[in-house]
Amino acid sequence: MSWNIRVSQNLQAMLWKVLELLVPHIKHVQKQKLMHLQAIQLVKCLCEKIRSSSDSNAYESLCKDVILTAARLGIHEVVEEIIESFPRAVWSMDADNHYIFQLAVMYRCANIFNLIYQMSGYKQAVMMLMDDSMNSILHLVGRLAPHDKLNLVPGAALQMQRELQWFKEVEKFVRPCYKEMPNASGEIPSMIFTREHKNLVIEGEKWMKDTANSCTITAALIATIAFAAAITVPGGDNGTSGIPIFSNNKAFTIFATSDAISLFTSTASLLMFLSILTSRYAEGDFLYVLPMRLTIGLVALFLSITTMILAFNSILYLLFCKNKEWILIPMATLACLPITSFVSLQFPLLVDLISSTFGPGIFGKQSDRPFY
């Protein structure tokens, strides 16, 4: 048994060495992971020492700042370890009377906020806490996120969407009366959210319109080309019945189908981008309506480009399949360039849009481990 363990350890060590040679950055990732695990082990040892200590103030002097810092930085393992050892630590607060979950929403640490899904009866009590300015957790999540957290999401429109997702998620956990409860300054949560995110809405509108404008031009060009190709039959007709000469050829069927799909999808894409340009750009539109329209527009645009290239290749095959077969390979290769360019430029944005709008989201239960 021990021999099998040694062999397994040696194989793992060899695998890491090979990966370090192939992917140099992985060594840095491994080092960061090791430091993270060591920090958690250090916290465990610290908690054990404090529990065995006779000093009643040991927790206040050693662990309070640690758990508050971990809540700000989003290190949920440290928060869980400390609260498992000292359950009362869940009520720890900083100098402004901000509790752990309030710090989590202020600094947009989803993995700390998600611990609330693992809580039992104290969930509502935590959501009812107020700070020195009578701000509830809903007031605090209405504030603009720190710039380093905002910049994790690409584009002002998706940043606004993420801010709305945070506000809506916290809103689920508070009592209805807290939604209209004013703080010491007389502001309700929605008022704070609107004031804090005013500039982000303007930036999001500009980002959406710039993206839609550039894609509208492309979609219009493709629709024009596809329509022109549809009324200009390759090879002509037989002159009597008007039936195309290549109508019985499979390549012609592929051309006709691809051109029709390209025309319809480019038109749909064009309409979607126009609807973005004419939108009223209310706060709530950034949550689902605008990202959904942009997603549909980009997917339709990608399909229209792909089918247009396929239709073009089908025409080349019809014209050169018998006499100049050699020209098909370089032309087909060059025809892939527009698709490759579009994928490399717009595919990351499309993935972010789909993930943020239709994906599982950043909120939810992280484990079955009970939390307070």
DOMIKE-606340 format. One line per field, with one value per residue (C-alpha): residue in one letter; residue number from 1; x, y, z. Coordinates in Angstrom, 2 decimals. Layout:
<nodes>
residuo <- (A:...);
num <- (NUM:...);
xx <- (X:...);
yy <- (Y:...);
zz <- (Z:...);
</nodes>
This chain:
<nodes>
residuo <- (M:S:W:N:I:R:V:S:Q:N:L:Q:A:M:L:W:K:V:L:E:L:L:V:P:H:I:K:H:V:Q:K:Q:K:L:M:H:L:Q:A:I:Q:L:V:K:C:L:C:E:K:I:R:S:S:S:D:S:N:A:Y:E:S:L:C:K:D:V:I:L:T:A:A:R:L:G:I:H:E:V:V:E:E:I:I:E:S:F:P:R:A:V:W:S:M:D:A:D:N:H:Y:I:F:Q:L:A:V:M:Y:R:C:A:N:I:F:N:L:I:Y:Q:M:S:G:Y:K:Q:A:V:M:M:L:M:D:D:S:M:N:S:I:L:H:L:V:G:R:L:A:P:H:D:K:L:N:L:V:P:G:A:A:L:Q:M:Q:R:E:L:Q:W:F:K:E:V:E:K:F:V:R:P:C:Y:K:E:M:P:N:A:S:G:E:I:P:S:M:I:F:T:R:E:H:K:N:L:V:I:E:G:E:K:W:M:K:D:T:A:N:S:C:T:I:T:A:A:L:I:A:T:I:A:F:A:A:A:I:T:V:P:G:G:D:N:G:T:S:G:I:P:I:F:S:N:N:K:A:F:T:I:F:A:T:S:D:A:I:S:L:F:T:S:T:A:S:L:L:M:F:L:S:I:L:T:S:R:Y:A:E:G:D:F:L:Y:V:L:P:M:R:L:T:I:G:L:V:A:L:F:L:S:I:T:T:M:I:L:A:F:N:S:I:L:Y:L:L:F:C:K:N:K:E:W:I:L:I:P:M:A:T:L:A:C:L:P:I:T:S:F:V:S:L:Q:F:P:L:L:V:D:L:I:S:S:T:F:G:P:G:I:F:G:K:Q:S:D:R:P:F:Y);
num <- (1:2:3:4:5:6:7:8:9:10:11:12:13:14:15:16:17:18:19:20:21:22:23:24:25:26:27:28:29:30:31:32:33:34:35:36:37:38:39:40:41:42:43:44:45:46:47:48:49:50:51:52:53:54:55:56:57:58:59:60:61:62:63:64:65:66:67:68:69:70:71:72:73:74:75:76:77:78:79:80:81:82:83:84:85:86:87:88:89:90:91:92:93:94:95:96:97:98:99:100:101:102:103:104:105:106:107:108:109:110:111:112:113:114:115:116:117:118:119:120:121:122:123:124:125:126:127:128:129:130:131:132:133:134:135:136:137:138:139:140:141:142:143:144:145:146:147:148:149:150:151:152:153:154:155:156:157:158:159:160:161:162:163:164:165:166:167:168:169:170:171:172:173:174:175:176:177:178:179:180:181:182:183:184:185:186:187:188:189:190:191:192:193:194:195:196:197:198:199:200:201:202:203:204:205:206:207:208:209:210:211:212:213:214:215:216:217:218:219:220:221:222:223:224:225:226:227:228:229:230:231:232:233:234:235:236:237:238:239:240:241:242:243:244:245:246:247:248:249:250:251:252:253:254:255:256:257:258:259:260:261:262:263:264:265:266:267:268:269:270:271:272:273:274:275:276:277:278:279:280:281:282:283:284:285:286:287:288:289:290:291:292:293:294:295:296:297:298:299:300:301:302:303:304:305:306:307:308:309:310:311:312:313:314:315:316:317:318:319:320:321:322:323:324:325:326:327:328:329:330:331:332:333:334:335:336:337:338:339:340:341:342:343:344:345:346:347:348:349:350:351:352:353:354:355:356:357:358:359:360:361:362:363:364:365:366:367:368:369:370:371:372);
xx <- (0.00:2.78:4.59:1.47:1.25:4.92:4.43:1.36:3.26:6.20:3.87:2.18:5.57:6.66:3.40:3.87:7.42:6.22:3.43:5.92:8.02:5.04:3.16:5.61:2.77:1.44:4.34:3.07:-0.48:0.84:2.75:-0.34:-2.46:0.13:0.23:-3.58:-3.65:-0.90:-2.83:-5.91:-3.80:-2.33:-5.84:-6.80:-3.75:-4.50:-8.09:-6.94:-4.43:-7.05:-9.55:-6.98:-5.93:-7.19:-7.21:-10.84:-9.80:-7.68:-10.36:-10.85:-7.12:-6.22:-9.17:-11.54:-9.39:-8.58:-12.22:-13.12:-10.16:-11.08:-14.65:-13.34:-10.98:-13.45:-11.49:-14.47:-12.40:-10.89:-14.32:-15.75:-12.85:-13.06:-16.84:-16.69:-14.34:-16.03:-19.72:-20.14:-17.61:-20.47:-21.49:-18.06:-18.14:-15.64:-15.30:-18.38:-20.52:-20.39:-20.87:-19.36:-22.17:-22.42:-18.70:-19.24:-21.83:-19.89:-16.74:-18.73:-17.31:-19.83:-18.15:-18.61:-22.21:-22.98:-22.32:-25.76:-27.24:-25.60:-27.12:-30.21:-32.41:-30.13:-30.32:-33.07:-31.37:-28.18:-30.15:-31.81:-28.57:-27.89:-24.69:-24.05:-25.88:-28.96:-28.01:-29.38:-27.57:-29.82:-28.64:-25.02:-25.38:-26.89:-23.50:-21.21:-18.79:-15.04:-13.29:-11.17:-14.37:-16.12:-13.17:-13.49:-16.48:-15.80:-17.81:-19.87:-23.18:-22.19:-20.83:-24.23:-25.87:-23.67:-24.54:-28.25:-27.77:-26.19:-29.02:-31.75:-30.07:-29.76:-33.32:-34.55:-33.30:-34.62:-38.14:-40.44:-40.50:-36.70:-37.03:-38.67:-36.92:-34.92:-31.48:-30.26:-30.04:-33.63:-32.66:-34.24:-32.08:-33.33:-32.51:-28.93:-28.59:-29.84:-27.58:-24.46:-24.90:-25.93:-22.60:-22.37:-25.77:-24.49:-21.30:-23.31:-25.59:-22.58:-20.93:-24.12:-24.69:-21.07:-21.20:-24.60:-23.52:-20.44:-22.38:-25.29:-23.00:-21.71:-25.21:-26.48:-23.62:-24.22:-27.98:-27.26:-24.84:-27.18:-30.14:-28.08:-26.90:-30.49:-31.71:-28.58:-28.69:-25.20:-24.89:-28.14:-31.32:-32.35:-34.02:-37.48:-38.90:-36.57:-35.31:-31.62:-29.16:-27.54:-30.86:-30.17:-26.66:-26.17:-23.79:-26.56:-28.93:-26.28:-25.83:-29.57:-30.06:-26.97:-27.84:-31.41:-30.18:-27.60:-30.26:-32.72:-30.15:-28.48:-31.90:-32.75:-29.37:-29.95:-33.35:-31.86:-29.11:-31.62:-33.77:-30.70:-30.08:-33.70:-33.98:-34.91:-31.94:-33.67:-31.73:-33.71:-33.07:-29.43:-30.38:-31.83:-33.42:-30.36:-27.87:-30.39:-30.84:-27.09:-26.59:-29.24:-27.80:-24.24:-25.32:-27.41:-24.54:-22.12:-24.55:-25.05:-21.28:-20.77:-23.60:-22.56:-19.07:-20.60:-22.75:-19.69:-17.75:-20.68:-20.60:-16.85:-17.41:-20.10:-17.83:-14.49:-15.27:-14.59:-11.79:-9.80:-10.11:-6.80:-8.28:-10.85:-8.39:-6.76:-10.11:-11.81:-8.90:-9.09:-12.86:-12.32:-10.52:-13.70:-15.11:-11.82:-11.59:-15.13:-14.64:-11.36:-12.81:-16.39:-16.49:-15.07:-17.77:-20.44:-19.27:-19.36:-22.86:-24.25:-22.54:-23.68:-27.24:-28.19:-25.56:-25.91:-24.71:-22.32:-24.80:-25.79:-24.88:-21.16:-21.14:-23.26:-21.11:-23.37:-22.52:-23.68);
yy <- (0.00:2.43:1.54:2.49:5.82:6.58:5.74:7.99:10.86:10.42:10.44:13.62:15.28:14.29:15.58:18.96:19.22:18.51:21.07:23.66:23.16:23.36:26.13:28.30:30.34:27.23:27.42:30.81:29.39:26.44:28.80:30.97:27.90:26.64:30.03:30.02:26.57:27.53:30.64:28.51:26.08:29.04:30.29:26.81:26.72:30.25:29.33:26.24:28.29:30.91:28.26:26.67:30.07:31.32:34.91:35.98:38.84:36.66:36.51:40.30:40.97:38.25:37.06:40.00:41.94:38.72:37.81:41.37:41.52:38.10:39.34:42.37:40.23:37.41:34.60:32.51:29.59:31.84:33.22:29.69:28.42:31.30:31.12:27.34:27.88:31.05:31.21:34.66:35.98:36.24:39.39:41.01:44.61:47.21:50.81:51.88:49.03:47.09:43.36:40.52:40.25:44.02:44.15:41.33:43.29:46.57:44.93:42.62:39.39:36.84:33.86:35.54:36.56:33.02:31.73:33.07:30.16:27.81:29.57:28.43:30.52:33.54:34.47:37.06:38.50:39.12:40.87:43.23:44.73:48.46:50.50:53.86:55.75:53.49:51.82:48.34:45.77:46.85:50.46:49.28:47.09:50.11:51.82:51.59:48.66:49.33:49.91:46.75:44.69:46.53:45.97:42.19:42.45:43.67:46.61:49.21:47.55:44.20:46.01:47.64:44.25:42.77:45.66:45.04:41.33:42.13:44.49:42.03:39.13:41.00:42.26:38.64:38.24:41.43:41.99:44.02:46.94:47.33:48.13:51.48:52.15:55.42:55.73:58.62:60.82:60.04:57.91:54.57:51.81:52.39:56.11:55.31:52.81:55.33:58.12:55.94:54.30:57.36:57.65:53.89:53.94:56.68:54.72:51.53:53.28:54.59:51.13:49.45:52.00:51.84:48.04:48.03:50.70:48.77:45.51:47.20:48.21:44.65:43.13:45.60:44.75:41.01:41.44:43.44:40.82:37.93:39.63:40.41:36.80:35.54:37.46:36.75:33.00:31.55:30.00:31.58:29.73:27.62:30.62:29.08:27.99:30.16:27.16:27.56:25.46:24.11:23.39:19.64:20.11:19.55:22.51:24.75:23.50:24.30:27.75:28.52:27.30:29.08:32.33:32.25:31.60:34.37:36.83:35.97:35.92:39.15:40.83:39.52:40.71:44.14:44.45:43.47:46.07:48.72:47.86:48.43:51.82:52.91:51.55:53.91:52.69:52.52:51.00:47.77:47.25:46.45:43.42:41.26:43.09:44.81:41.93:39.48:41.63:42.01:38.25:37.40:40.01:38.68:35.03:35.92:37.96:35.06:32.68:35.13:35.49:31.72:30.92:33.75:32.25:28.81:30.19:31.84:28.56:26.74:29.16:28.63:24.89:25.24:27.39:25.61:22.01:20.65:22.71:24.39:22.25:23.57:27.03:25.70:24.96:28.43:30.18:28.04:28.70:32.45:32.34:31.15:34.40:36.48:33.79:33.51:37.29:37.57:34.72:36.13:39.64:39.05:35.51:36.48:39.17:36.68:34.16:36.84:37.90:34.36:33.47:36.64:36.67:33.01:31.24:29.94:33.26:34.02:33.45:30.18:27.57:26.76:23.63:21.58:22.62:24.33:27.95:29.20);
zz <- (0.00:0.96:-2.28:-4.30:-2.46:-3.21:-6.89:-7.04:-5.40:-7.80:-10.80:-9.56:-9.05:-12.57:-14.02:-12.31:-13.67:-17.21:-16.85:-15.55:-18.69:-21.05:-19.21:-17.21:-15.66:-13.90:-11.43:-10.26:-9.94:-7.92:-5.63:-5.08:-4.32:-1.83:-0.08:0.09:1.72:4.14:5.16:5.93:7.98:9.87:10.69:11.96:14.23:15.44:16.30:18.20:20.19:21.08:22.18:24.46:25.82:29.17:27.93:27.46:25.15:22.86:20.15:20.08:19.83:17.31:15.22:14.86:12.38:10.52:9.85:8.81:6.42:5.01:4.44:2.50:0.39:-0.25:1.46:2.52:3.85:6.53:7.48:7.75:9.88:12.35:12.71:13.13:16.07:17.37:16.30:17.86:15.32:12.80:14.68:14.34:13.09:11.97:13.16:11.13:12.50:9.24:9.73:7.69:5.13:4.81:4.00:1.49:-0.50:-0.25:-1.66:-4.00:-2.55:-3.82:-2.16:1.25:0.58:-0.64:2.88:3.74:1.77:4.29:7.32:9.20:11.47:11.83:8.15:8.64:11.74:9.76:6.99:9.50:10.89:10.46:10.46:12.15:9.37:9.56:6.30:5.83:3.70:0.79:1.15:1.10:-1.99:-3.73:-3.63:-6.65:-6.49:-6.07:-9.41:-9.10:-8.81:-11.65:-13.97:-13.57:-15.92:-19.51:-20.81:-18.96:-19.93:-18.41:-15.36:-14.90:-15.33:-12.59:-10.25:-10.87:-10.22:-6.86:-5.89:-6.94:-5.12:-1.81:-2.23:-2.09:1.48:3.10:4.34:2.05:4.50:4.16:0.45:1.27:4.59:4.59:6.15:8.32:5.19:4.18:1.16:0.36:-1.26:-4.82:-4.57:-3.54:-6.37:-8.98:-7.71:-7.43:-10.85:-12.86:-14.68:-15.23:-16.98:-19.33:-20.03:-20.56:-23.05:-25.00:-24.99:-26.20:-28.97:-30.18:-30.32:-32.06:-34.57:-35.70:-35.99:-37.80:-40.67:-41.00:-40.88:-43.51:-45.88:-45.52:-46.08:-49.25:-50.58:-49.73:-51.43:-54.54:-54.70:-54.36:-57.42:-59.50:-60.16:-60.73:-64.19:-65.42:-66.42:-69.40:-71.09:-71.48:-68.13:-66.03:-64.06:-63.07:-65.05:-61.86:-60.09:-59.95:-58.56:-54.80:-54.64:-55.97:-53.26:-50.65:-52.19:-52.19:-48.63:-47.28:-49.04:-47.69:-44.13:-44.50:-45.68:-42.90:-40.07:-41.18:-41.33:-37.86:-36.60:-38.16:-36.46:-33.09:-33.32:-34.39:-31.36:-29.17:-30.77:-30.19:-26.63:-23.78:-21.67:-18.30:-15.39:-15.48:-19.21:-18.49:-16.40:-19.16:-22.14:-23.63:-23.06:-24.56:-27.68:-28.11:-27.67:-30.27:-32.63:-32.36:-32.75:-35.82:-37.25:-36.80:-38.54:-41.40:-41.94:-41.83:-44.25:-46.59:-46.84:-47.38:-50.20:-51.75:-51.64:-53.23:-56.18:-56.56:-56.64:-59.32:-61.50:-61.10:-60.09:-63.59:-65.09:-62.31:-59.18:-57.82:-57.25:-54.76:-51.94:-51.62:-52.12:-49.47:-47.10:-47.63:-47.18:-43.59:-42.69:-42.09:-39.81:-37.92:-37.56:-36.23:-33.77:-32.45:-32.04:-30.90:-29.49:-26.03:-25.74:-26.81:-24.20:-21.48:-22.55:-22.55:-19.27:-17.49:-18.85:-19.23:-17.09:-13.51:-12.07:-9.23:-6.41:-4.78:-2.21:-2.33:-0.14:2.26:5.21:7.81:8.49:11.89);
</nodes>
